[in-house]
Amino acid sequence: MQEFGSVQLGDERRTNRLVAMGARVAARPAGEITAVFTDSAEREAAFRFVENDAIEGAKVTQGATLAAARRAKGEPFVFAPIDGTSLNLPDLDGRRRLGRVGTRKTNAQGLQVMTGIGISPDGTPLGILGQVYWTRERTGPRKKDSRNQRGVEDKETKHWLTVMNQAQQAIEVGAPGTRLWFQEDRGADAWPILRTVEEAKHWITVRASWDRRLVTSDPQQRYLWETMETADLRGAYTIEVPGSTDGKRSARTARLVVRAAKVTLDLIAKPSERHLPTQIWAVWVCEHGSTPVGEEPIEWMLLTNYPVLDFTDAKLVIRGYTERWRIEQFHRTWKSGACKVEDTQLGDRDHIVTWVSVLASVAMRILRMTYFARHRPDEPAEVELTRNEIDAAILVSETKKFRRGAKLTIAQAVQLIAQCGGYVGKSSGGPPGALVIARGLSHIQTVAKLLEKM
């Protein structure tokens, strides 16, 4: 109800169906509708909902963004990592109306997705703040015209801006006193995005990809990296770096040396070639003395409109960028982990978007449960679970520690749910993760449903 109760679908019965579907998917996450809904009537209702052409997936996302914004109410600011990914969905005959993903040589089909999520200052995942889907050309030669000859409306850069606008609209309604702090990787190092920093109501941090030319009083042309080499040294400190899923980055405690300065970028609008001088703060972060053998040291050139007046400000900018990995965690939980969106067998692009938009909210819920259990373990279990889910976890896990009706912390409840999903304790490799929590939720679903009817 918190996630989807405000969605306007033209008929209250449709909204009620969406809420009911969301609750069932949260209890039994899976990519296929048939794996979520074992009751024939519920299964048929779910198919009718997602295959109803009058229902737009964008409306589902809009409800989720407002719910995330409401969770942000009262916070001074919220980190908002944004990044893109692709959903690999076979479409050999073109009937699903999908486009190309990956390289042209692979000839894979699917959807492109750009997503923004909300993270509170203490690290709590809040939900989806924006999401947009699109398709690329399936086949054919590359366009002859240069990329620089196309306007913003003809480039995928526009999807970054769309998600940013969605997040801002949600925050204005759900948490008007809260400021967004967008965290964007090198794919966002484009003049239309960097240009927004001067008029933006919110903060933006973009990791630089290009050694951009600067506007200076020096008659000789100056560039970003060479200028930052002589910028003020603000200090050094350590951060915890998580390992990457591809094995290219090891988890470690990294020692970072930080320089920062205010610079003026000589942005050039394409295709007009108009020069747009833009003032921005640059924070240059370099790893020193902690890089594992065979790996590249961390080096981030972060461009931001957050005022970097001292070392504390610089560290906050870096801290915000380190939250960007949460979008990767979301992608993993949504795609190949708990929700397995790429398993969907739905036959049309619009129907797929409606269904996977629901699963996106469920993936964020699982991440939130995982976070609470690890970092805020003493919160009451009701912060994320219903009474029936808690009691079902007690019954299915066959624990002797608790009885139905017991007041559990979120850590205790998640531990029981994970045990139902096959978790055998920290000796198996650490605290419970998203996958075993999702499995556990699936196993307790039937009992929770029975308790609901009692």
Secondary structure, DSSP 8 states (H G I E B T S, - for coil): -TTTTT---SSHHHHHHHHHHHHHHHHS--SSHHHH--SHHHHHHHHHHHT-TTS-HHHHHHHHHHHHHHHTTT-SEEEEEEEEEEEE---TTSTT--EEES-TTTTEEEEEEEEEEEE-TT--EEEEEEEEEE----SS---SS-GGGS-GGGSTHHHHHHHHHHHHHHHHHH-TT-EEEEEE-GGG-SHHHHGGGGT-SSEEEEE--S--EE--S-SS-EEHHHHHTTSEEEEEEEEEE---TTSSS--EEEEEEEEEEEEEEEEEETTTTEEEEEEEEEEEEEE-S---TTS---EEEEEESS---SHHHHHHHHHHHHTTHHHHHHHHHHHTSSS-GGG---SSHHHHHHHHHHHHHHHHHHHHHHHHHHH-TTSBGGGT--HHHHHHHHHHHT-SS--TT---BHHHHHHHHHHHTT---GGGTSS--HHHHHHHHHHHHHHHHHHHH-
